[in-house]
Amino acid sequence: MPQEDSNPATTAPAAHEPAADIVVDPAFTSDTRYDDDNSSSYSSGVESSTASLSSSILNFREMHGRTYQNFKPDDEYWQPNDDRHNDSLDINHHMFLLLNDNKLFHAPLENPQSVLDVGTGTGIWAVDFADQFPSARVVGIDLSPIQPEWAPPNCKFELDDAELEWTFKENEFDFIHIRYMIGSIKNWPRLYQQAFRALKPGGWIEHSEFRAETGCDDGSVPEDSIYDWWTKKLLIPSGEKLGKTFTPTKDNLHVKNLREAGFTGALHTKDYKVPLGPWPVDAKLKEIGLFNQATMEQGLEGFGLLLGTQIMGFSIEEMQVAFAKMRQAFRNPRWHVYYPANSAWAQKPFASKEAKEAK
């Protein structure tokens, strides 16, 4: 375990890496010809590249042709757990790898032996981590049993709710990983506190998250676009009604919560601007934009259907119109949209200077 931590009695300043601006490809400017009826080619190749993971359907709830977890009460968790939505999660995983130069994490881990993946979803991150560290024991927890049966022998999955009292032992894990949990957690401070307790001294937590807000640096997107409606009329108010924020990293709230949970030593944050569509001039960002668009195209109804109809009271017809407008927006090469994202990784302090030196 790397010994990076300072004295736990003091709080070290967080190291922050801001997001770089994205340069627009000249082929995607206001003069770009845009045929709304023939604009789906950007992501077609991407969508076909990700295969479905088999899942075990155990009496899941059904709504509007989609299936949802049955672990928590109705409307408590809004994302579907069917193959269509799971594919979007796997595409999103690949996009995160591209965003981070094919790295599964940022924390400076050395030979981790016990790892927890909170909200593991399809289990794809946990499986990849277990393959990379075959001596590590990797545990993934989720509300839905949608993980593959062919996981590596050092990887296992458990049906569990991260918002309940954790049953893991104190000081059990070397690394706890959390990703893509917007709109899913009512009490982030408590989640971090439970993670702190479950981590070994010197262990690391890492949390990577999108914000449910779009950005545009060149004014190419109108202020009253469908993106504005999606954020301000659907996601943000849905989160407020559920008590589960869709912007847990805004204004560095996650850093404050991590500090208050006890992570007073080494803490690093990194901001991203994740393009939506192939409009950046940079080849890597262009590819990331394609995969981000593929994620949204694949998961659009899953992101909005239950929230719109059950939480906000929109009709299914109103939501179908919104989905159509969102897809038109995804495929508009003149609109240079990105999603803000952030990764934060922090180390649990060693119990004392003497204990640190003994590690």
KATAPE-V450337 format. One record per residue. N is the residue number from 1. RES is the residue in one letter. OMEGA is omega as a letter, one per 40 degrees, with the letter a starting at -180 (none if undefined). D_CENTER is the distance of its C-alpha to the mean C-alpha in Angstrom with 1 decimal. Layout:
# KATAPE-V450337
[[N/RES/OMEGA/D_CENTER] [N/RES/OMEGA/D_CENTER]]
This chain:
# KATAPE-V450337
[[1/M/a/25.8] [2/P/a/25.9] [3/Q/a/27.9] [4/E/a/26.3] [5/D/i/26.5] [6/S/i/29.0] [7/N/a/31.2] [8/P/a/29.2] [9/A/i/31.7] [10/T/i/30.4] [11/T/a/27.1] [12/A/i/26.4] [13/P/i/25.0] [14/A/i/21.4] [15/A/a/21.2] [16/H/i/19.3] [17/E/a/18.6] [18/P/i/18.4] [19/A/i/17.0] [20/A/i/19.8] [21/D/a/21.2] [22/I/i/21.0] [23/V/a/24.4] [24/V/i/25.1] [25/D/i/26.7] [26/P/i/30.3] [27/A/a/29.9] [28/F/a/27.4] [29/T/a/29.5] [30/S/i/31.2] [31/D/a/33.9] [32/T/i/31.8] [33/R/a/33.2] [34/Y/i/30.8] [35/D/a/31.8] [36/D/a/29.5] [37/D/a/30.9] [38/N/a/30.3] [39/S/a/27.0] [40/S/a/24.8] [41/S/a/25.6] [42/Y/a/22.8] [43/S/a/20.3] [44/S/i/22.7] [45/G/a/23.0] [46/V/a/19.3] [47/E/a/18.8] [48/S/a/21.8] [49/S/a/20.5] [50/T/a/18.0] [51/A/i/19.9] [52/S/i/19.1] [53/L/i/18.6] [54/S/a/21.3] [55/S/i/20.6] [56/S/a/23.0] [57/I/a/23.5] [58/L/i/24.9] [59/N/i/26.2] [60/F/i/23.0] [61/R/i/23.6] [62/E/i/24.3] [63/M/i/24.0] [64/H/i/24.9] [65/G/i/24.7] [66/R/i/21.2] [67/T/a/20.6] [68/Y/a/18.6] [69/Q/i/18.4] [70/N/a/21.6] [71/F/a/20.8] [72/K/i/20.5] [73/P/i/22.7] [74/D/i/22.5] [75/D/i/20.0] [76/E/i/18.2] [77/Y/a/15.1] [78/W/a/14.6] [79/Q/i/12.6] [80/P/i/15.2] [81/N/i/15.5] [82/D/a/17.9] [83/D/a/18.0] [84/R/a/17.3] [85/H/i/13.9] [86/N/i/13.2] [87/D/i/14.2] [88/S/i/11.6] [89/L/i/8.9] [90/D/i/11.1] [91/I/i/11.7] [92/N/i/8.1] [93/H/i/8.5] [94/H/i/11.8] [95/M/i/10.7] [96/F/i/8.7] [97/L/i/12.0] [98/L/a/14.0] [99/L/a/12.4] [100/N/i/13.3] [101/D/i/16.7] [102/N/i/15.9] [103/K/i/15.0] [104/L/a/12.7] [105/F/i/12.8] [106/H/a/14.7] [107/A/a/16.7] [108/P/a/20.3] [109/L/i/20.7] [110/E/i/24.1] [111/N/i/24.8] [112/P/a/22.3] [113/Q/a/23.9] [114/S/a/21.7] [115/V/i/17.9] [116/L/i/15.6] [117/D/a/12.1] [118/V/a/11.0] [119/G/a/9.5] [120/T/i/10.3] [121/G/i/10.3] [122/T/i/12.6] [123/G/a/13.1] [124/I/i/12.7] [125/W/a/11.3] [126/A/i/13.9] [127/V/i/16.6] [128/D/i/16.1] [129/F/i/16.4] [130/A/i/19.4] [131/D/a/21.0] [132/Q/a/20.7] [133/F/a/22.1] [134/P/i/24.6] [135/S/a/26.2] [136/A/i/23.1] [137/R/a/22.5] [138/V/i/18.8] [139/V/i/17.9] [140/G/i/14.9] [141/I/a/14.9] [142/D/i/13.8] [143/L/a/15.7] [144/S/i/16.6] [145/P/a/18.6] [146/I/a/17.1] [147/Q/a/16.9] [148/P/i/19.6] [149/E/a/23.0] [150/W/a/23.5] [151/A/i/21.3] [152/P/a/23.0] [153/P/i/25.6] [154/N/a/23.7] [155/C/i/20.6] [156/K/a/20.7] [157/F/a/18.6] [158/E/i/19.4] [159/L/a/19.2] [160/D/i/18.3] [161/D/a/16.9] [162/A/i/15.2] [163/E/i/16.7] [164/L/i/20.1] [165/E/a/22.3] [166/W/i/21.1] [167/T/i/23.9] [168/F/a/23.1] [169/K/i/25.8] [170/E/i/25.9] [171/N/a/25.3] [172/E/a/24.0] [173/F/i/21.1] [174/D/a/21.0] [175/F/i/17.2] [176/I/a/14.3] [177/H/i/10.8] [178/I/a/7.8] [179/R/i/4.1] [180/Y/a/1.7] [181/M/a/5.4] [182/I/i/6.9] [183/G/a/10.4] [184/S/a/10.6] [185/I/i/12.4] [186/K/a/15.9] [187/N/i/16.8] [188/W/i/14.4] [189/P/a/17.6] [190/R/i/18.8] [191/L/i/15.6] [192/Y/i/16.0] [193/Q/i/19.7] [194/Q/i/19.5] [195/A/i/17.4] [196/F/a/20.1] [197/R/a/22.8] [198/A/i/21.4] [199/L/i/21.1] [200/K/i/24.3] [201/P/a/25.9] [202/G/i/24.6] [203/G/a/21.3] [204/W/i/17.9] [205/I/i/14.7] [206/E/a/11.5] [207/H/i/8.4] [208/S/a/5.9] [209/E/i/4.5] [210/F/i/5.8] [211/R/a/9.1] [212/A/i/10.7] [213/E/i/13.6] [214/T/i/15.1] [215/G/i/17.3] [216/C/a/20.5] [217/D/a/22.8] [218/D/i/25.9] [219/G/a/26.6] [220/S/a/26.3] [221/V/i/24.3] [222/P/a/26.6] [223/E/a/25.7] [224/D/a/26.2] [225/S/i/24.1] [226/I/i/22.1] [227/Y/i/18.9] [228/D/i/20.6] [229/W/a/21.4] [230/W/a/18.0] [231/T/a/16.6] [232/K/a/19.7] [233/K/a/21.3] [234/L/a/18.5] [235/L/a/15.0] [236/I/i/16.3] [237/P/i/19.4] [238/S/i/17.8] [239/G/i/15.6] [240/E/i/18.9] [241/K/i/20.8] [242/L/a/18.5] [243/G/a/18.2] [244/K/a/14.4] [245/T/i/13.3] [246/F/i/10.9] [247/T/a/11.4] [248/P/a/11.1] [249/T/a/11.4] [250/K/i/14.2] [251/D/i/17.5] [252/N/i/16.2] [253/L/a/16.2] [254/H/i/13.8] [255/V/i/16.5] [256/K/a/19.2] [257/N/i/17.8] [258/L/i/17.4] [259/R/a/20.9] [260/E/i/22.3] [261/A/i/20.9] [262/G/a/23.1] [263/F/a/21.2] [264/T/a/24.1] [265/G/a/24.4] [266/A/i/22.4] [267/L/a/19.2] [268/H/i/17.5] [269/T/i/15.0] [270/K/i/14.2] [271/D/i/13.4] [272/Y/i/12.6] [273/K/a/13.9] [274/V/a/12.2] [275/P/i/15.1] [276/L/a/15.2] [277/G/a/18.2] [278/P/a/20.6] [279/W/i/22.3] [280/P/i/21.9] [281/V/i/25.0] [282/D/a/23.3] [283/A/i/23.0] [284/K/i/19.7] [285/L/i/18.0] [286/K/i/19.8] [287/E/i/18.3] [288/I/i/14.7] [289/G/i/15.7] [290/L/i/17.1] [291/F/i/14.1] [292/N/i/11.9] [293/Q/i/14.9] [294/A/i/15.1] [295/T/a/11.7] [296/M/i/12.8] [297/E/a/16.3] [298/Q/a/15.5] [299/G/a/13.3] [300/L/a/15.0] [301/E/i/17.3] [302/G/i/14.7] [303/F/a/12.7] [304/G/a/16.0] [305/L/a/18.8] [306/L/i/18.8] [307/L/a/17.8] [308/G/a/20.5] [309/T/a/23.3] [310/Q/a/23.0] [311/I/a/21.6] [312/M/i/22.9] [313/G/i/25.9] [314/F/i/25.8] [315/S/i/27.7] [316/I/i/26.4] [317/E/i/28.5] [318/E/i/27.0] [319/M/i/23.4] [320/Q/i/24.7] [321/V/i/26.1] [322/A/i/22.9] [323/F/i/21.1] [324/A/i/24.0] [325/K/i/23.8] [326/M/i/20.1] [327/R/i/20.9] [328/Q/a/23.9] [329/A/i/21.9] [330/F/a/19.4] [331/R/i/22.6] [332/N/a/24.5] [333/P/a/25.1] [334/R/a/26.5] [335/W/a/23.4] [336/H/a/21.5] [337/V/i/18.1] [338/Y/i/14.9] [339/Y/i/11.7] [340/P/i/11.5] [341/A/a/8.7] [342/N/i/9.5] [343/S/i/9.6] [344/A/i/12.2] [345/W/a/14.3] [346/A/a/17.4] [347/Q/i/20.3] [348/K/a/22.2] [349/P/i/25.8] [350/F/a/28.6] [351/A/a/31.1] [352/S/i/33.8] [353/K/a/35.1] [354/E/i/37.3] [355/A/i/34.5] [356/K/a/32.4] [357/E/a/35.5] [358/A/a/36.1] [359/K/none/32.7]]
